[in-house]
């Protein structure tokens, strides 16, 4: 993950929970059904979870409340501090990102993330999934919820729709971050021996469940 995205999260840390709570009109559709998305990821997760991009710890808290043991990875110092305030000592939070992180000593059965995997290029996504495949055993899962598009036409249409509604920050995000398509995600996971399914959670976000074969 590039340095610019870490700086973005540093700036966003103090207003993150307000945004995901739907109080920012420009991003309201992106975070629609936010609580249900967290619940869905949690429901698909096993007992020992490695979470990337924990932000302020919202998914982490949901996982812990359902009895999961969570190892959290977050590159932003301010986000880690916010998460620590929310979680106390119930989670182990480490500095790192999708590609460079401390691997827990115990067996991990699920790797999760919400609203973050798009900060990697498609090449970086493929490298990350290869790493996760080496960590997970047969039947292990990757469960990601993120903005992804059915195809390039849907991607382009969403940019135009955002501009039409004068959601210029959102349009800029869509144009400058590394959002991808179902077919590319499917290729990445299947080439690393995962079987993947997609479930739409809102206009932007899809739940991706990939099981190691």
N, C-alpha and C positions, 0 to 999 in steps of 0.2 A: 504494500500500500504506500502510495507516494506521500511525501512530506506535506504536500498541500492539503491532503485529506485529514491528516492528523491535526493540522492547524485549524481546519474547518470544525472538527469535533471539539477542539479546545474552545473555540468561539461559541459553539452551539450548546455547550454543557449546561449553562445556567438556564436556558430556555427550552431545553430538549423535551422535558416532560409536558410543558405547555403545548408544544407543537404536536407531539404524538397524541395528546389528549383531544385534538381536534379544534383547538382554539385559534389556530392560524388558518384563515379562510383559504389561502392559496394552496395549502398542503392538506386540507381537510379530506379530500378524496383519497390521497395517498395513504392516510392513516385511518381510513374508515374501517370499522370492525377491529380496531387495534387489540382490544382485550381478547376477542375471539381468536385472533391470529396467535397471540401468545399461548392461549389455552390449547389450540390445535397443535402447535409445536410441542408443547409439554405432553399432550396425550400420546404423541407418536414416539416420545423419547423413552429410553431405557433408564436403568438405575444410576449409571455413572456417565456423566455428560461433560463434554468439552465444548464450551461456548465461545465463539469468536465475536468480537465487537460488542461487548456487553453494554456499552453506553452507560446509562445511569443505573443499570441493574434491574430493569423491569421484568425481562424474561427470566433472568437469574432468580429473582424472588419467586416467580410463579413456579419454577422448577423445584426450588428448595421447599416451598410450601406443599408440594406434592411428594415430598420424600426423596427427591433425587440428590445425589452428591454432584456438585458442580465445580469444575475448574474453569474459571473465567479468564479470557484473554482480551486486553484492551490497550491500544497504543496511546490513547490520550490520558495524560496525567490527571487532568481536571475531571474527566469522566470517571476514572478509577476512584478518585476521591469522593465524587458524588455517589458512586455505587457503594463504596465502603460505608458512607453515612447511612445509606438505606438498608444495607445488608448486615452490618456489624461483622461478626466473625463467622457467619454461616457459610461463606463461600471463600475459596482461595482465588484471589485475583492477581494476575501477573501481567507485566508489560510484555507486549508482543503484538503480532498481527497474523493475518491468514497464512503467511509463508514462513515467518520466523517466530518461534514460540517455544516455551519449555514444555516438553512432552511429559505428562504425568507418569509416575512409576506404575500405577495400577492400570488394569485393563479398562479401556474406554469402550462403551457399547454404542454411544450416540454422539455425533458432532452436530452442533446446531448454530444457527445464526439468523438474525432478523435485520432486514433493512441495511445490509452492509456489503454483501458479496459483490455488488455492482461497482465497488470501488477498485476492483481488480480488472485488468484487461483480460480478454479472452485467453490469451497465452498464460497469464498469471493464474487465472481460474483453473486451467488445465494442470498447471504445476501443483496448485493447492490440492486439487482432488486426488492427484497421484500420491501426494504425501499422506492424505487422510486414508487412502486405500491401504497404505503400508501400516497404519496404526490400527485400523479396524479389522476384526476377524470376520469370517463368514456370518452373514446375518446382521452384521453391524450396520448402523444407519447414519446417513447424513440427512438432516432435516433443515432446510433453509426456507425462509419466507422473505421474498424480495420482489422488487419490481423487475419484471421480465415480460417480453412481448411475444405474441403468437408468431409474428413474422415482421419483416422490415416495414411493410406497409402499415401495420398497426402502430409500430414505433413512430414512424413519420407522422401519422395521423394524430397521435397524442401530442406531439410537439406543436403541430398546427392548432390543435384545439386549445392548448395552453396559451398560445399567443393570442388567439381569438378572444379568450376570456381575460386578457391582460395579466395573466399569471406569468410574468416575464422571468422571475427568479426560477420558477419551476421549469419553464421552457429552457432556460440556460442550463439548469441541472441536467435535464434530459439530453441536451446537445453536447455537454462537455464531460459527463461521467460515462462509465463504461457499461451501459445497459445493453442487454443482449436478447437473444431470441430462444424460443423453445428448442428449435432444431440444433442450435449450437450447444445449449446446455445438455441436451440428450446425447449428442456426440461425445462431449467431454466425459460424461458419467459412464456411458456404455463402453467407451474405449478404455476405461479404468475398472471394468468388471462390476459396474453397478447397474441395477435396474431402477429406472426412475419413473415416477408418476407426478402429474401436475394437477393441483386443485386450485381453482381461482377463489381468492378471498375478498377481493374488491376490484375496482376498475384497474388498479395498477399491480397489485401484489398477488403472486402465486405461491402456494405452498408446494415445495418440491421435496418429495420423500425418495431418497435413493438407498437401496438395500444392496449390500455387498454380496455378490454371488460366490 
